[in-house]
Amino acid sequence: MSLELDLSGKVAVVTGGSRGVGRAVARGLARAGADVVIASRKIDNCTAAAEEVTRETGRRALPVAVNVSDWDDCERLYNTVYDHFGRCHVLINNAGVSPLYGGDVTKVSAALYDKTHNVNARGPFRLSALFGTRMSQEDGGSIINVSTAGSWRPDTNDLPYAMAKASLNALTLGLAGAWAPKVRVNTVLPGAVDTDITKAWGPAAKENAAAINPMKRIGMPEDYAGLCVFLASDASAYINGAQILADGGLFRSL
């Protein structure tokens, strides 16, 4: 077993890879030696992120526009990756949405609920089924699902999101035995992260979230790059079916 975080010769797919945590993780994977596929809804954002990766690391970066909530679009992403690279070793299901509704659950529409579930749970299910099966038939690989600490302690403010991410946790546990030992499946559970979602909270809410955290700050997207590189690499060869809480210690009493 290698103890090095070396992804040379690997191909990694990152959904939601054009911004926030996904963008930071894609850069981290490339710095570790991987070629990356940056998949998100808007091709312009994907292209900008891919150009950044290539400029900084010299690795190949393929931008692909995809709506992971669309069953057929997930298959198109899968086919595009294999048509372009001929292989895939890492899938990071990072794309997510958490539409606001003010905490009143009676205000949750069917459209909001369905969109939240389809992006956060149905898309990762379909992508994992496609990529995981192919990985198991070839060189093996690692699937990393990006969930949320809130899936362990949900409240009414983002309940459909927490429910969908709890489904993602279940997906990890179910698939951890599907293709082992060739394919490992793990979950990362971030706490509050300084992304577009937390920007919508306003300064006071962000300051409060930082104040109550033992680290005295909320997470930054870059905080998750090293963890995902570790889980993608052979250094984590015996880690399978894990749910790794990465919230600065806020939920340490769980």
Secondary structure, DSSP 8 states (H G I E B T S, - for coil): ---S---TT-EEEEETTTSHHHHHHHHHHHHTT-EEEEEES-HHHHHHHHHHHHHHH---EEEEE--TTSHHHHHHHHHHHHHHHS---EEEE--------TT-GGG--HHHHHHHHIIIIIHHHHHHHHHHHHHHHTT-EEEEEE--GGGTS--GGGHHHHHHHHHHHHHHHHHTTTSTTTEEEEEEEE-SBTTHHHHTT-HHHHHHHHHHSTTSS-B-GGGGHHHHHHHHSGGGTT--S-EEEESTTTTTT-
